[in-house]
């Protein structure tokens, strides 16, 4: 029997397509942190920048644009004066809060403070 004959394609395990889509978006650096901050309510750009140490303005802008395109975040403009822009979660974005809470709890139990996955 050859390797090809013994291989059963039906026995192959595959990642759930939903998990793949979630991590394609939320697995990007900073994205989960942005959503997590916004679970506490709307925030101005500058407040998001301060709440997430190490994120650049360019990266924050890019991630907010991606989250907006995914319909998880809405950009609200207050014409002012002064002109101010705030961001808030949509209903779909807010629905992530329980999952993020569970992930945070898991991290507290399984990822000791200061320990980070390789490559970070």
Phi and psi in radians as a Rosetta constraint file:
Dihedral C 1 N 2 CA 2 C 2 CIRCULARHARMONIC -1.497 0.35
Dihedral N 2 CA 2 C 2 N 3 CIRCULARHARMONIC 2.934 0.35
Dihedral C 2 N 3 CA 3 C 3 CIRCULARHARMONIC -1.048 0.35
Dihedral N 3 CA 3 C 3 N 4 CIRCULARHARMONIC -0.713 0.35
Dihedral C 3 N 4 CA 4 C 4 CIRCULARHARMONIC -1.082 0.35
Dihedral N 4 CA 4 C 4 N 5 CIRCULARHARMONIC -0.669 0.35
Dihedral C 4 N 5 CA 5 C 5 CIRCULARHARMONIC -1.256 0.35
Dihedral N 5 CA 5 C 5 N 6 CIRCULARHARMONIC -0.543 0.35
Dihedral C 5 N 6 CA 6 C 6 CIRCULARHARMONIC -1.482 0.35
Dihedral N 6 CA 6 C 6 N 7 CIRCULARHARMONIC -0.226 0.35
Dihedral C 6 N 7 CA 7 C 7 CIRCULARHARMONIC -1.462 0.35
Dihedral N 7 CA 7 C 7 N 8 CIRCULARHARMONIC 2.142 0.35
Dihedral C 7 N 8 CA 8 C 8 CIRCULARHARMONIC -1.811 0.35
Dihedral N 8 CA 8 C 8 N 9 CIRCULARHARMONIC 1.845 0.35
Dihedral C 8 N 9 CA 9 C 9 CIRCULARHARMONIC -0.973 0.35
Dihedral N 9 CA 9 C 9 N 10 CIRCULARHARMONIC -0.539 0.35
Dihedral C 9 N 10 CA 10 C 10 CIRCULARHARMONIC -1.187 0.35
Dihedral N 10 CA 10 C 10 N 11 CIRCULARHARMONIC -0.384 0.35
Dihedral C 10 N 11 CA 11 C 11 CIRCULARHARMONIC -1.465 0.35
Dihedral N 11 CA 11 C 11 N 12 CIRCULARHARMONIC -0.128 0.35
Dihedral C 11 N 12 CA 12 C 12 CIRCULARHARMONIC -1.192 0.35
Dihedral N 12 CA 12 C 12 N 13 CIRCULARHARMONIC 2.369 0.35
Dihedral C 12 N 13 CA 13 C 13 CIRCULARHARMONIC -1.578 0.35
Dihedral N 13 CA 13 C 13 N 14 CIRCULARHARMONIC 2.478 0.35
Dihedral C 13 N 14 CA 14 C 14 CIRCULARHARMONIC -2.330 0.35
Dihedral N 14 CA 14 C 14 N 15 CIRCULARHARMONIC 2.562 0.35
Dihedral C 14 N 15 CA 15 C 15 CIRCULARHARMONIC -1.193 0.35
Dihedral N 15 CA 15 C 15 N 16 CIRCULARHARMONIC 2.500 0.35
Dihedral C 15 N 16 CA 16 C 16 CIRCULARHARMONIC -1.055 0.35
Dihedral N 16 CA 16 C 16 N 17 CIRCULARHARMONIC 2.371 0.35
Dihedral C 16 N 17 CA 17 C 17 CIRCULARHARMONIC -1.128 0.35
Dihedral N 17 CA 17 C 17 N 18 CIRCULARHARMONIC -0.555 0.35
Dihedral C 17 N 18 CA 18 C 18 CIRCULARHARMONIC -1.136 0.35
Dihedral N 18 CA 18 C 18 N 19 CIRCULARHARMONIC -0.751 0.35
Dihedral C 18 N 19 CA 19 C 19 CIRCULARHARMONIC -1.071 0.35
Dihedral N 19 CA 19 C 19 N 20 CIRCULARHARMONIC -0.717 0.35
Dihedral C 19 N 20 CA 20 C 20 CIRCULARHARMONIC -1.043 0.35
Dihedral N 20 CA 20 C 20 N 21 CIRCULARHARMONIC -0.823 0.35
Dihedral C 20 N 21 CA 21 C 21 CIRCULARHARMONIC -1.133 0.35
Dihedral N 21 CA 21 C 21 N 22 CIRCULARHARMONIC -0.725 0.35
Dihedral C 21 N 22 CA 22 C 22 CIRCULARHARMONIC -1.055 0.35
Dihedral N 22 CA 22 C 22 N 23 CIRCULARHARMONIC -0.845 0.35
Dihedral C 22 N 23 CA 23 C 23 CIRCULARHARMONIC -1.330 0.35
Dihedral N 23 CA 23 C 23 N 24 CIRCULARHARMONIC -0.362 0.35
Dihedral C 23 N 24 CA 24 C 24 CIRCULARHARMONIC -1.118 0.35
Dihedral N 24 CA 24 C 24 N 25 CIRCULARHARMONIC -0.572 0.35
Dihedral C 24 N 25 CA 25 C 25 CIRCULARHARMONIC -1.615 0.35
Dihedral N 25 CA 25 C 25 N 26 CIRCULARHARMONIC -1.050 0.35
Dihedral C 25 N 26 CA 26 C 26 CIRCULARHARMONIC -1.333 0.35
Dihedral N 26 CA 26 C 26 N 27 CIRCULARHARMONIC -0.254 0.35
Dihedral C 26 N 27 CA 27 C 27 CIRCULARHARMONIC -1.381 0.35
Dihedral N 27 CA 27 C 27 N 28 CIRCULARHARMONIC -0.157 0.35
Dihedral C 27 N 28 CA 28 C 28 CIRCULARHARMONIC -1.252 0.35
Dihedral N 28 CA 28 C 28 N 29 CIRCULARHARMONIC 2.500 0.35
Dihedral C 28 N 29 CA 29 C 29 CIRCULARHARMONIC -0.967 0.35
Dihedral N 29 CA 29 C 29 N 30 CIRCULARHARMONIC 2.347 0.35
Dihedral C 29 N 30 CA 30 C 30 CIRCULARHARMONIC 1.450 0.35
Dihedral N 30 CA 30 C 30 N 31 CIRCULARHARMONIC -0.396 0.35
Dihedral C 30 N 31 CA 31 C 31 CIRCULARHARMONIC -1.067 0.35
Dihedral N 31 CA 31 C 31 N 32 CIRCULARHARMONIC -0.842 0.35
Dihedral C 31 N 32 CA 32 C 32 CIRCULARHARMONIC -1.069 0.35
Dihedral N 32 CA 32 C 32 N 33 CIRCULARHARMONIC -0.661 0.35
Dihedral C 32 N 33 CA 33 C 33 CIRCULARHARMONIC -1.132 0.35
Dihedral N 33 CA 33 C 33 N 34 CIRCULARHARMONIC -0.701 0.35
Dihedral C 33 N 34 CA 34 C 34 CIRCULARHARMONIC -1.106 0.35
Dihedral N 34 CA 34 C 34 N 35 CIRCULARHARMONIC -0.844 0.35
Dihedral C 34 N 35 CA 35 C 35 CIRCULARHARMONIC -1.070 0.35
Dihedral N 35 CA 35 C 35 N 36 CIRCULARHARMONIC -0.722 0.35
Dihedral C 35 N 36 CA 36 C 36 CIRCULARHARMONIC -1.044 0.35
Dihedral N 36 CA 36 C 36 N 37 CIRCULARHARMONIC -0.786 0.35
Dihedral C 36 N 37 CA 37 C 37 CIRCULARHARMONIC -1.089 0.35
Dihedral N 37 CA 37 C 37 N 38 CIRCULARHARMONIC -0.718 0.35
Dihedral C 37 N 38 CA 38 C 38 CIRCULARHARMONIC -1.263 0.35
Dihedral N 38 CA 38 C 38 N 39 CIRCULARHARMONIC -0.240 0.35
Dihedral C 38 N 39 CA 39 C 39 CIRCULARHARMONIC -1.157 0.35
Dihedral N 39 CA 39 C 39 N 40 CIRCULARHARMONIC -0.307 0.35
Dihedral C 39 N 40 CA 40 C 40 CIRCULARHARMONIC -1.492 0.35
Dihedral N 40 CA 40 C 40 N 41 CIRCULARHARMONIC -0.025 0.35
Dihedral C 40 N 41 CA 41 C 41 CIRCULARHARMONIC 2.146 0.35
Dihedral N 41 CA 41 C 41 N 42 CIRCULARHARMONIC 3.028 0.35
Dihedral C 41 N 42 CA 42 C 42 CIRCULARHARMONIC -1.005 0.35
Dihedral N 42 CA 42 C 42 N 43 CIRCULARHARMONIC 2.644 0.35
Dihedral C 42 N 43 CA 43 C 43 CIRCULARHARMONIC -2.540 0.35
Dihedral N 43 CA 43 C 43 N 44 CIRCULARHARMONIC 2.542 0.35
Dihedral C 43 N 44 CA 44 C 44 CIRCULARHARMONIC -1.324 0.35
Dihedral N 44 CA 44 C 44 N 45 CIRCULARHARMONIC 2.741 0.35
Dihedral C 44 N 45 CA 45 C 45 CIRCULARHARMONIC -0.913 0.35
Dihedral N 45 CA 45 C 45 N 46 CIRCULARHARMONIC -0.843 0.35
Dihedral C 45 N 46 CA 46 C 46 CIRCULARHARMONIC -1.094 0.35
Dihedral N 46 CA 46 C 46 N 47 CIRCULARHARMONIC -0.610 0.35
Dihedral C 46 N 47 CA 47 C 47 CIRCULARHARMONIC -1.221 0.35
Dihedral N 47 CA 47 C 47 N 48 CIRCULARHARMONIC -0.664 0.35
Dihedral C 47 N 48 CA 48 C 48 CIRCULARHARMONIC -1.107 0.35
Dihedral N 48 CA 48 C 48 N 49 CIRCULARHARMONIC -0.747 0.35
Dihedral C 48 N 49 CA 49 C 49 CIRCULARHARMONIC -1.040 0.35
Dihedral N 49 CA 49 C 49 N 50 CIRCULARHARMONIC -0.741 0.35
Dihedral C 49 N 50 CA 50 C 50 CIRCULARHARMONIC -1.240 0.35
Dihedral N 50 CA 50 C 50 N 51 CIRCULARHARMONIC -0.572 0.35
Dihedral C 50 N 51 CA 51 C 51 CIRCULARHARMONIC -1.320 0.35
Dihedral N 51 CA 51 C 51 N 52 CIRCULARHARMONIC -0.295 0.35
Dihedral C 51 N 52 CA 52 C 52 CIRCULARHARMONIC -2.134 0.35
Dihedral N 52 CA 52 C 52 N 53 CIRCULARHARMONIC 1.511 0.35
Dihedral C 52 N 53 CA 53 C 53 CIRCULARHARMONIC -1.011 0.35
Dihedral N 53 CA 53 C 53 N 54 CIRCULARHARMONIC 2.332 0.35
Dihedral C 53 N 54 CA 54 C 54 CIRCULARHARMONIC 1.689 0.35
Dihedral N 54 CA 54 C 54 N 55 CIRCULARHARMONIC -0.250 0.35
Dihedral C 54 N 55 CA 55 C 55 CIRCULARHARMONIC -1.431 0.35
Dihedral N 55 CA 55 C 55 N 56 CIRCULARHARMONIC 2.386 0.35
Dihedral C 55 N 56 CA 56 C 56 CIRCULARHARMONIC -1.489 0.35
Dihedral N 56 CA 56 C 56 N 57 CIRCULARHARMONIC 2.805 0.35
Dihedral C 56 N 57 CA 57 C 57 CIRCULARHARMONIC -1.052 0.35
Dihedral N 57 CA 57 C 57 N 58 CIRCULARHARMONIC -0.713 0.35
Dihedral C 57 N 58 CA 58 C 58 CIRCULARHARMONIC -1.087 0.35
Dihedral N 58 CA 58 C 58 N 59 CIRCULARHARMONIC -0.803 0.35
Dihedral C 58 N 59 CA 59 C 59 CIRCULARHARMONIC -1.147 0.35
Dihedral N 59 CA 59 C 59 N 60 CIRCULARHARMONIC -0.721 0.35
Dihedral C 59 N 60 CA 60 C 60 CIRCULARHARMONIC -1.061 0.35
Dihedral N 60 CA 60 C 60 N 61 CIRCULARHARMONIC -0.792 0.35
Dihedral C 60 N 61 CA 61 C 61 CIRCULARHARMONIC -1.066 0.35
Dihedral N 61 CA 61 C 61 N 62 CIRCULARHARMONIC -0.790 0.35
Dihedral C 61 N 62 CA 62 C 62 CIRCULARHARMONIC -1.082 0.35
Dihedral N 62 CA 62 C 62 N 63 CIRCULARHARMONIC -0.788 0.35
Dihedral C 62 N 63 CA 63 C 63 CIRCULARHARMONIC -1.181 0.35
Dihedral N 63 CA 63 C 63 N 64 CIRCULARHARMONIC -0.663 0.35
Dihedral C 63 N 64 CA 64 C 64 CIRCULARHARMONIC -1.129 0.35
Dihedral N 64 CA 64 C 64 N 65 CIRCULARHARMONIC -0.654 0.35
Dihedral C 64 N 65 CA 65 C 65 CIRCULARHARMONIC -1.109 0.35
Dihedral N 65 CA 65 C 65 N 66 CIRCULARHARMONIC -0.771 0.35
Dihedral C 65 N 66 CA 66 C 66 CIRCULARHARMONIC -1.097 0.35
Dihedral N 66 CA 66 C 66 N 67 CIRCULARHARMONIC -0.754 0.35
Dihedral C 66 N 67 CA 67 C 67 CIRCULARHARMONIC -1.147 0.35
Dihedral N 67 CA 67 C 67 N 68 CIRCULARHARMONIC -0.599 0.35
Dihedral C 67 N 68 CA 68 C 68 CIRCULARHARMONIC -1.171 0.35
Dihedral N 68 CA 68 C 68 N 69 CIRCULARHARMONIC -0.741 0.35
Dihedral C 68 N 69 CA 69 C 69 CIRCULARHARMONIC -1.123 0.35
Dihedral N 69 CA 69 C 69 N 70 CIRCULARHARMONIC -0.531 0.35
Dihedral C 69 N 70 CA 70 C 70 CIRCULARHARMONIC -1.461 0.35
Dihedral N 70 CA 70 C 70 N 71 CIRCULARHARMONIC -0.004 0.35
Dihedral C 70 N 71 CA 71 C 71 CIRCULARHARMONIC 1.109 0.35
Dihedral N 71 CA 71 C 71 N 72 CIRCULARHARMONIC 0.625 0.35
Dihedral C 71 N 72 CA 72 C 72 CIRCULARHARMONIC -1.815 0.35
Dihedral N 72 CA 72 C 72 N 73 CIRCULARHARMONIC -0.378 0.35
Dihedral C 72 N 73 CA 73 C 73 CIRCULARHARMONIC -2.325 0.35
Dihedral N 73 CA 73 C 73 N 74 CIRCULARHARMONIC 2.494 0.35
Dihedral C 73 N 74 CA 74 C 74 CIRCULARHARMONIC -2.037 0.35
Dihedral N 74 CA 74 C 74 N 75 CIRCULARHARMONIC 2.438 0.35
Dihedral C 74 N 75 CA 75 C 75 CIRCULARHARMONIC -1.746 0.35
Dihedral N 75 CA 75 C 75 N 76 CIRCULARHARMONIC 2.136 0.35
Dihedral C 75 N 76 CA 76 C 76 CIRCULARHARMONIC -1.960 0.35
Dihedral N 76 CA 76 C 76 N 77 CIRCULARHARMONIC 2.285 0.35
Dihedral C 76 N 77 CA 77 C 77 CIRCULARHARMONIC -1.921 0.35
Dihedral N 77 CA 77 C 77 N 78 CIRCULARHARMONIC 2.178 0.35
Dihedral C 77 N 78 CA 78 C 78 CIRCULARHARMONIC -1.751 0.35
Dihedral N 78 CA 78 C 78 N 79 CIRCULARHARMONIC 1.936 0.35
Dihedral C 78 N 79 CA 79 C 79 CIRCULARHARMONIC -1.077 0.35
Dihedral N 79 CA 79 C 79 N 80 CIRCULARHARMONIC -0.312 0.35
Dihedral C 79 N 80 CA 80 C 80 CIRCULARHARMONIC 1.313 0.35
Dihedral N 80 CA 80 C 80 N 81 CIRCULARHARMONIC -2.617 0.35
Dihedral C 80 N 81 CA 81 C 81 CIRCULARHARMONIC -1.380 0.35
Dihedral N 81 CA 81 C 81 N 82 CIRCULARHARMONIC 2.672 0.35
Dihedral C 81 N 82 CA 82 C 82 CIRCULARHARMONIC -1.367 0.35
Dihedral N 82 CA 82 C 82 N 83 CIRCULARHARMONIC 2.766 0.35
Dihedral C 82 N 83 CA 83 C 83 CIRCULARHARMONIC -1.154 0.35
Dihedral N 83 CA 83 C 83 N 84 CIRCULARHARMONIC 2.237 0.35
Dihedral C 83 N 84 CA 84 C 84 CIRCULARHARMONIC -2.359 0.35
Dihedral N 84 CA 84 C 84 N 85 CIRCULARHARMONIC 2.466 0.35
Dihedral C 84 N 85 CA 85 C 85 CIRCULARHARMONIC -2.056 0.35
Dihedral N 85 CA 85 C 85 N 86 CIRCULARHARMONIC 2.245 0.35
Dihedral C 85 N 86 CA 86 C 86 CIRCULARHARMONIC -2.129 0.35
Dihedral N 86 CA 86 C 86 N 87 CIRCULARHARMONIC 2.842 0.35
Dihedral C 86 N 87 CA 87 C 87 CIRCULARHARMONIC -2.247 0.35
Dihedral N 87 CA 87 C 87 N 88 CIRCULARHARMONIC 2.498 0.35
Dihedral C 87 N 88 CA 88 C 88 CIRCULARHARMONIC -2.520 0.35
Dihedral N 88 CA 88 C 88 N 89 CIRCULARHARMONIC 2.746 0.35
Dihedral C 88 N 89 CA 89 C 89 CIRCULARHARMONIC -1.352 0.35
Dihedral N 89 CA 89 C 89 N 90 CIRCULARHARMONIC 2.514 0.35
Dihedral C 89 N 90 CA 90 C 90 CIRCULARHARMONIC -1.371 0.35
Dihedral N 90 CA 90 C 90 N 91 CIRCULARHARMONIC 3.122 0.35
Dihedral C 90 N 91 CA 91 C 91 CIRCULARHARMONIC -1.042 0.35
Dihedral N 91 CA 91 C 91 N 92 CIRCULARHARMONIC -0.713 0.35
Dihedral C 91 N 92 CA 92 C 92 CIRCULARHARMONIC -1.133 0.35
Dihedral N 92 CA 92 C 92 N 93 CIRCULARHARMONIC -0.704 0.35
Dihedral C 92 N 93 CA 93 C 93 CIRCULARHARMONIC -1.148 0.35
Dihedral N 93 CA 93 C 93 N 94 CIRCULARHARMONIC -0.751 0.35
Dihedral C 93 N 94 CA 94 C 94 CIRCULARHARMONIC -1.129 0.35
Dihedral N 94 CA 94 C 94 N 95 CIRCULARHARMONIC -0.473 0.35
Dihedral C 94 N 95 CA 95 C 95 CIRCULARHARMONIC -1.174 0.35
Dihedral N 95 CA 95 C 95 N 96 CIRCULARHARMONIC -0.216 0.35
Dihedral C 95 N 96 CA 96 C 96 CIRCULARHARMONIC -1.362 0.35
Dihedral N 96 CA 96 C 96 N 97 CIRCULARHARMONIC -0.273 0.35
Dihedral C 96 N 97 CA 97 C 97 CIRCULARHARMONIC -0.947 0.35
Dihedral N 97 CA 97 C 97 N 98 CIRCULARHARMONIC -0.830 0.35
Dihedral C 97 N 98 CA 98 C 98 CIRCULARHARMONIC -1.066 0.35
Dihedral N 98 CA 98 C 98 N 99 CIRCULARHARMONIC -0.714 0.35
Dihedral C 98 N 99 CA 99 C 99 CIRCULARHARMONIC -1.141 0.35
Dihedral N 99 CA 99 C 99 N 100 CIRCULARHARMONIC -0.716 0.35
Dihedral C 99 N 100 CA 100 C 100 CIRCULARHARMONIC -1.140 0.35
Dihedral N 100 CA 100 C 100 N 101 CIRCULARHARMONIC -0.652 0.35
Dihedral C 100 N 101 CA 101 C 101 CIRCULARHARMONIC -1.086 0.35
Dihedral N 101 CA 101 C 101 N 102 CIRCULARHARMONIC -0.733 0.35
Dihedral C 101 N 102 CA 102 C 102 CIRCULARHARMONIC -1.148 0.35
Dihedral N 102 CA 102 C 102 N 103 CIRCULARHARMONIC -0.693 0.35
Dihedral C 102 N 103 CA 103 C 103 CIRCULARHARMONIC -1.138 0.35
Dihedral N 103 CA 103 C 103 N 104 CIRCULARHARMONIC -0.689 0.35
Dihedral C 103 N 104 CA 104 C 104 CIRCULARHARMONIC -1.105 0.35
Dihedral N 104 CA 104 C 104 N 105 CIRCULARHARMONIC -0.744 0.35
Dihedral C 104 N 105 CA 105 C 105 CIRCULARHARMONIC -1.125 0.35
Dihedral N 105 CA 105 C 105 N 106 CIRCULARHARMONIC -0.748 0.35
Dihedral C 105 N 106 CA 106 C 106 CIRCULARHARMONIC -1.027 0.35
Dihedral N 106 CA 106 C 106 N 107 CIRCULARHARMONIC -0.761 0.35
Dihedral C 106 N 107 CA 107 C 107 CIRCULARHARMONIC -1.082 0.35
Dihedral N 107 CA 107 C 107 N 108 CIRCULARHARMONIC -0.712 0.35
Dihedral C 107 N 108 CA 108 C 108 CIRCULARHARMONIC -1.076 0.35
Dihedral N 108 CA 108 C 108 N 109 CIRCULARHARMONIC -0.633 0.35
Dihedral C 108 N 109 CA 109 C 109 CIRCULARHARMONIC -1.458 0.35
Dihedral N 109 CA 109 C 109 N 110 CIRCULARHARMONIC -0.533 0.35
Dihedral C 109 N 110 CA 110 C 110 CIRCULARHARMONIC -2.086 0.35
Dihedral N 110 CA 110 C 110 N 111 CIRCULARHARMONIC -0.206 0.35
Dihedral C 110 N 111 CA 111 C 111 CIRCULARHARMONIC -2.153 0.35
Dihedral N 111 CA 111 C 111 N 112 CIRCULARHARMONIC 1.631 0.35
Dihedral C 111 N 112 CA 112 C 112 CIRCULARHARMONIC -0.962 0.35
Dihedral N 112 CA 112 C 112 N 113 CIRCULARHARMONIC 2.623 0.35
Dihedral C 112 N 113 CA 113 C 113 CIRCULARHARMONIC -0.867 0.35
Dihedral N 113 CA 113 C 113 N 114 CIRCULARHARMONIC 2.402 0.35
Dihedral C 113 N 114 CA 114 C 114 CIRCULARHARMONIC 1.475 0.35
Dihedral N 114 CA 114 C 114 N 115 CIRCULARHARMONIC -0.311 0.35
Dihedral C 114 N 115 CA 115 C 115 CIRCULARHARMONIC -1.527 0.35
Dihedral N 115 CA 115 C 115 N 116 CIRCULARHARMONIC 2.253 0.35
Dihedral C 115 N 116 CA 116 C 116 CIRCULARHARMONIC -2.242 0.35
Dihedral N 116 CA 116 C 116 N 117 CIRCULARHARMONIC 2.652 0.35
Dihedral C 116 N 117 CA 117 C 117 CIRCULARHARMONIC -1.039 0.35
Dihedral N 117 CA 117 C 117 N 118 CIRCULARHARMONIC 2.665 0.35
Dihedral C 117 N 118 CA 118 C 118 CIRCULARHARMONIC -0.969 0.35
Dihedral N 118 CA 118 C 118 N 119 CIRCULARHARMONIC 2.493 0.35
Dihedral C 118 N 119 CA 119 C 119 CIRCULARHARMONIC 1.614 0.35
Dihedral N 119 CA 119 C 119 N 120 CIRCULARHARMONIC -0.013 0.35
